[in-house]
Amino acid sequence: MTQWQSVAAELEHSAGRAMEFAQRSGAEGTRVEVEAAESSTVTVTNRVQTERSFRGTFEMTITVVRDGKRAFAKSSDLSNDGLRKIVDAAIENTAATEPDPAAGLADSLELAKVFPELDLYHPLDWSLDDIGAHAQRAEDAALAHGPSIKASKGVTVRTVSGVSLLATSGGFSATTPWSAHSIACAPVAFGAGEKQIGFWSDTSRAFDDLATPEEVGAVAARRAMGALGATQIPTQLCPVLFEASASVELLSELVSLASGDALDRGGSFLKGGIDSLLFPPHVQLSEDPFVRRGMASRCFDSDGIPGLRRAVVEDGRLKGYFLGLYAARRLNLTPTGNGYGPHNLELSSTQARPGDDFTAMMRRLHRGLVVTQMVGGGVNRLTGDFSRGAKGFWVENGEIRFPVGGITIASNLRQMFGGVQAIGSDATTRGWATSGSWLIDAMKIGGV
């Protein structure tokens, strides 16, 4: 029996006891979620290890339904006394809530029955010294990239592996072993009376799938150096090209608009928008919970409901929301298995060709703004009004002329989504989302 199988067996036994205690205490339904993990983290800053940590974490969350009311409590004590205390706390917490017809557990017919192998568990058996040496390689690569890179805000390498469990009194029980590894680098470039911080990172389920530390350091350094000498541009209306990593942020706005919580609260202009034309017809958005080694791959969500391989946007039309069980019941819709969020979204265009890399997208932009980074908030999801600070480059005749900073970009999300002229083949993956660069026909630039 492997280490994670031994841990999983213990967690399953503890979950079973907790549900027995809850039933004896009058719970009509019980859900038990457990996560046990070990993580190692090293941060290197200017060739000094400023963080070295090894942590073990464990948390059990018990949710009970009693008299039509739902409440939860958390603990890390798996002893019989500890389990009784957390159950009693959850039961007591129901007194402070109101009956809610949407609060119950998933029906048995809604629960996941098939559990494909997703290859999510790749623990790394490295010492903190090994991890620190890996981080130092990224910082060295960044510092060696150019004479203007003279300092670092740090390189962090983190590796974590663990086991998650979900069990319900409705008969569902499943454990998932998983791992996640990451590297992030933030060098500092110095210019004439200024400094700019670059940032680049990568994450993966298997450590060997990460970008090399030299690649991460070099990209981060290029981004810092490229921002030196940034200036404002005149206030104007112009086309905007969002590089792929910035485009993922726009995709996150769509997910927020189409999430069950926003729809239930009436805080989204997409409520009632299924089958409406949201993007131009060439735009497609797919979701796949079952990508092997995917950072957002899952066989089931927080209620035990399986996700779906599906088209969220098809030929520009919105085809689905992101619904956990509770929000789906509140909206009188079918849950989509998104209780933990979206699964491996991929935005694409039927018009994109293999040669449509970032250089080709800049040629298509011809004259306008490239956005590499957005800062601050400023999105009204009910109206769609969008305004954020931005950094990037000004492009003339399809080529970068100078870096831009200290500006705002503004529009309306409906207009932005509807104004997507092209999506590049320069796709990048950030957690749960994959997208190429977006070319939007026009946005208001607030500068000088």
Residue pairs with C-beta under 8 A, 6 or more apart in sequence:
1 9
4 121
4 161
4 163
4 177
7 36
7 163
8 163
8 165
8 175
8 177
10 78
11 34
11 36
11 163
11 165
11 175
12 165
12 167
12 173
12 175
14 34
14 60
14 78
14 83
15 32
15 34
15 60
15 165
15 167
15 173
16 167
16 173
17 80
17 83
18 30
18 32
18 60
18 62
18 83
18 86
18 87
19 30
19 32
19 167
19 168
19 169
21 83
21 84
21 87
22 30
22 62
22 64
22 87
22 90
22 91
22 169
23 30
23 169
25 64
25 87
25 88
25 91
26 66
26 91
27 64
27 65
27 66
27 87
27 90
27 91
27 169
28 65
28 66
28 67
28 68
28 104
29 64
29 65
29 104
29 105
29 168
29 169
29 170
30 62
30 63
30 64
30 65
30 105
30 168
30 169
31 62
31 63
31 64
31 105
31 166
31 167
31 168
31 169
31 303
32 60
32 61
32 62
32 63
32 165
32 166
32 167
32 168
33 60
33 61
33 63
33 164
33 165
33 166
33 302
34 58
34 59
34 60
34 61
34 164
34 165
35 57
35 58
35 59
35 162
35 163
35 164
35 165
36 56
36 57
36 58
36 162
36 163
36 164
37 56
37 57
37 58
37 160
37 161
37 162
37 163
38 54
38 55
38 56
38 57
38 160
38 161
38 162
39 53
39 54
39 55
39 57
39 158
39 159
39 160
39 161
40 53
40 54
40 124
40 126
40 128
40 131
40 158
40 159
40 160
41 51
41 52
41 53
41 55
41 131
41 156
41 157
41 158
41 159
42 49
42 51
42 52
42 53
42 128
42 131
42 132
42 135
42 156
42 157
43 49
43 50
43 51
43 135
43 154
43 155
43 156
44 50
44 132
44 135
44 136
44 139
44 152
44 154
44 155
45 152
45 153
45 154
45 155
46 139
46 151
46 152
47 136
47 139
49 132
50 154
51 156
52 128
52 132
54 128
57 162
58 76
59 74
59 75
59 76
60 74
60 75
60 76
60 78
60 86
61 72
61 73
61 74
62 72
62 73
62 74
62 75
62 86
62 87
62 90
63 70
63 71
63 72
63 90
64 70
64 71
64 72
64 87
64 90
64 91
64 94
65 94
65 103
65 104
65 105
66 91
66 94
67 94
67 99
68 99
68 100
68 101
68 103
69 94
69 95
69 97
69 98
69 99
69 100
69 103
70 94
70 97
70 100
70 103
70 104
71 90
71 91
71 92
71 93
71 94
71 96
71 97
72 90
72 93
73 86
73 87
73 89
73 90
73 93
74 86
75 82
75 83
75 85
75 86
75 89
76 82
77 83
77 85
77 86
101 329
102 326
102 329
102 330
103 326
105 168
105 169
105 170
105 303
106 168
106 170
106 172
106 303
106 304
106 305
106 325
106 335
107 170
108 170
108 171
110 303
110 304
110 305
110 325
110 335
111 170
111 171
111 172
111 300
111 304
111 305
111 306
112 172
112 174
112 299
112 300
112 304
112 305
112 306
113 306
114 299
114 306
115 174
115 299
115 300
116 290
116 299
117 292
118 290
118 291
118 292
118 293
118 294
118 297
118 298
118 299
119 205
119 292
119 293
120 176
120 177
120 178
120 179
120 205
120 293
120 297
121 161
121 177
121 178
121 179
121 205
122 161
122 179
122 181
122 205
122 206
122 207
122 208
122 293
123 159
123 161
123 179
124 159
124 161
124 179
124 181
124 207
126 134
126 159
131 157
131 159
132 157
134 157
134 183
134 213
135 155
135 156
135 157
135 183
135 213
136 155
137 212
137 213
137 214
137 217
138 155
138 157
138 183
138 185
138 213
138 214
138 216
138 217
138 220
139 152
139 154
139 155
139 185
139 187
139 217
140 217
141 213
141 214
141 215
141 216
141 217
141 218
141 221
142 149
142 152
142 155
142 185
142 187
142 198
142 217
142 218
142 220
142 221
142 224
143 149
143 150
143 152
143 187
143 217
143 221
145 187
145 217
145 218
145 221
145 222
145 225
146 189
146 221
146 225
148 189
148 190
148 191
148 224
148 225
148 228
149 187
149 188
149 189
149 221
149 224
149 225
150 188
150 189
150 190
151 187
151 188
151 190
152 185
152 186
152 187
152 188
153 186
153 187
153 188
153 197
154 185
154 186
155 183
155 184
155 185
155 186
155 213
155 216
155 217
156 182
156 183
156 184
157 181
157 182
157 183
157 213
158 181
158 182
158 183
159 179
159 180
159 181
159 182
159 207
160 179
160 180
160 181
161 177
161 178
161 179
161 180
162 177
162 178
162 179
163 175
163 176
163 177
163 178
164 175
164 176
164 178
165 173
165 174
165 175
165 176
166 172
166 173
166 174
166 300
166 302
166 304
167 173
167 174
168 303
168 304
170 304
172 300
172 304
174 299
174 300
174 304
176 298
176 299
178 205
179 205
179 206
180 203
180 204
180 205
180 295
181 203
181 204
181 205
181 206
181 207
181 210
182 201
182 202
182 203
182 204
182 210
183 201
183 202
183 210
183 211
183 213
183 216
184 199
184 200
184 201
184 216
185 198
185 199
185 200
185 201
185 213
185 216
185 217
185 220
186 197
186 198
186 199
186 220
187 197
187 198
187 217
187 220
187 221
187 224
188 195
188 196
188 197
188 198
188 224
189 195
189 196
189 197
189 198
189 221
189 224
189 225
189 227
189 228
191 228
191 229
192 229
194 228
194 229
196 224
196 225
196 227
196 228
196 230
197 224
198 219
198 220
198 221
198 222
198 223
198 224
198 225
198 226
198 227
199 220
199 223
200 216
200 219
200 220
200 223
201 216
202 210
202 211
202 216
203 210
203 295
203 431
204 210
204 293
204 295
205 293
205 294
205 295
206 293
209 293
223 372
226 393
226 403
227 391
227 403
227 405
228 403
229 402
229 403
230 391
230 402
230 403
230 404
230 405
230 406
231 402
231 403
231 404
231 405
231 406
232 404
232 405
232 406
232 407
232 447
232 448
233 369
233 394
233 404
233 407
233 445
233 447
233 448
234 445
234 447
234 448
235 444
235 445
235 446
235 447
235 448
236 444
236 445
236 447
237 442
237 443
237 444
237 445
238 367
238 368
238 369
238 442
238 443
238 445
239 365
239 366
239 367
239 368
239 369
239 421
239 439
239 440
239 441
239 442
239 443
240 368
240 369
240 370
240 371
240 409
240 439
240 440
240 442
240 443
240 445
241 361
241 362
241 365
241 368
241 369
241 370
241 371
241 395
241 437
241 438
241 439
241 440
242 250
242 370
242 371
242 437
242 438
242 439
242 440
243 358
243 370
243 371
243 372
243 392
243 426
243 437
244 358
244 424
244 426
244 427
244 428
244 435
244 436
244 437
245 372
245 428
245 430
246 371
246 372
246 373
246 374
247 347
247 423
247 435
247 436
247 437
247 438
248 428
248 430
248 433
248 434
248 435
249 374
250 416
250 438
251 285
251 345
251 347
251 433
251 435
252 433
253 379
253 381
253 386
253 413
254 285
254 413
254 417
255 322
255 341
255 342
255 345
256 262
256 268
256 381
257 268
257 269
257 270
257 381
257 413
258 268
258 270
258 312
258 318
258 320
258 321
258 322
259 268
259 321
259 322
259 323
259 327
259 338
260 321
260 322
260 323
260 324
260 326
260 327
260 328
260 330
260 331
260 338
261 327
262 268
262 381
263 270
263 271
263 321
263 327
263 331
264 327
264 330
264 331
266 382
267 381
267 382
268 381
268 382
269 381
269 382
269 383
269 384
269 413
269 414
270 278
270 318
270 321
273 318
274 318
274 319
274 320
274 321
275 317
275 318
275 319
276 317
276 318
277 316
277 317
277 418
278 313
278 316
278 317
278 318
278 414
278 417
278 418
279 313
279 316
279 417
279 418
279 420
280 316
280 418
280 420
280 421
281 315
281 316
282 315
282 316
282 349
282 350
282 351
283 313
283 315
283 316
283 347
283 348
283 349
283 420
283 423
284 311
284 313
284 314
284 315
284 347
284 348
284 349
284 350
285 311
285 312
285 313
285 345
285 346
285 347
285 348
286 309
286 310
286 311
286 312
286 345
286 346
286 348
287 307
287 308
287 309
287 310
287 311
287 312
287 320
287 342
287 343
287 344
287 345
287 346
288 294
288 309
288 343
288 344
288 346
289 296
289 297
289 298
289 299
289 306
289 307
289 308
289 309
289 337
289 343
289 344
290 297
290 299
290 307
290 309
291 297
291 343
291 344
294 343
294 344
295 344
295 429
295 431
295 432
296 341
296 342
296 343
296 344
296 345
296 431
296 432
297 343
297 344
298 307
298 340
298 343
299 306
300 306
300 307
300 337
301 307
301 324
301 325
301 337
301 338
301 339
301 340
302 324
302 339
302 340
303 324
303 325
303 335
303 339
305 324
305 325
305 335
305 337
305 339
306 337
307 336
307 337
307 338
307 343
308 336
308 337
310 319
310 320
310 336
311 319
311 320
312 318
312 319
312 320
312 322
312 345
313 319
313 347
320 336
321 333
321 336
322 336
322 338
322 341
322 342
323 331
323 333
323 334
323 335
323 336
323 338
324 335
324 338
324 339
324 340
325 335
325 339
328 334
328 335
328 336
329 335
337 343
341 432
342 432
342 433
343 432
344 432
344 433
344 434
345 432
345 433
345 434
346 427
346 433
346 434
346 435
347 423
347 433
347 434
347 435
347 436
348 423
348 427
348 436
349 420
349 422
349 423
349 436
351 422
351 423
352 422
352 423
352 424
352 425
352 436
353 425
354 425
355 425
356 422
356 424
356 425
356 426
356 436
357 424
357 425
357 426
358 424
358 426
358 437
360 424
361 422
361 424
361 426
361 436
361 437
361 439
362 370
362 395
362 398
362 399
362 400
363 398
364 398
364 421
364 422
364 439
365 395
365 398
365 439
366 395
366 397
366 398
367 395
367 396
367 397
368 394
368 395
369 390
369 392
369 393
369 394
369 395
369 404
369 409
369 443
369 445
370 392
370 393
370 394
370 395
370 400
371 390
371 391
371 392
371 409
372 391
372 392
372 393
373 390
373 391
373 392
374 388
374 389
374 390
374 391
374 409
375 388
375 389
375 390
375 391
376 388
376 389
377 388
378 386
378 387
378 388
378 408
379 385
379 386
379 387
379 388
379 413
380 386
381 413
383 412
384 412
384 413
384 414
384 415
385 410
385 412
385 413
386 409
386 410
386 411
386 412
386 413
386 416
387 408
387 409
387 410
387 446
388 408
388 409
389 407
389 408
390 404
390 407
390 408
390 409
391 403
391 404
391 405
391 407
392 403
392 404
393 400
393 401
393 402
393 403
393 404
394 400
394 401
394 402
394 403
394 404
395 401
406 447
407 445
407 446
407 447
408 445
408 446
409 443
409 444
409 445
409 446
410 443
410 444
410 446
411 419
411 440
411 442
411 443
411 444
416 440
416 443
419 440
419 441
419 442
420 438
420 439
420 440
420 441
421 439
421 440
421 441
422 438
422 439
423 435
423 436
423 437
423 438
423 439
424 436
424 437
424 438
424 439
425 436
426 436
426 437
427 434
427 435
427 436
428 434
428 435
428 436
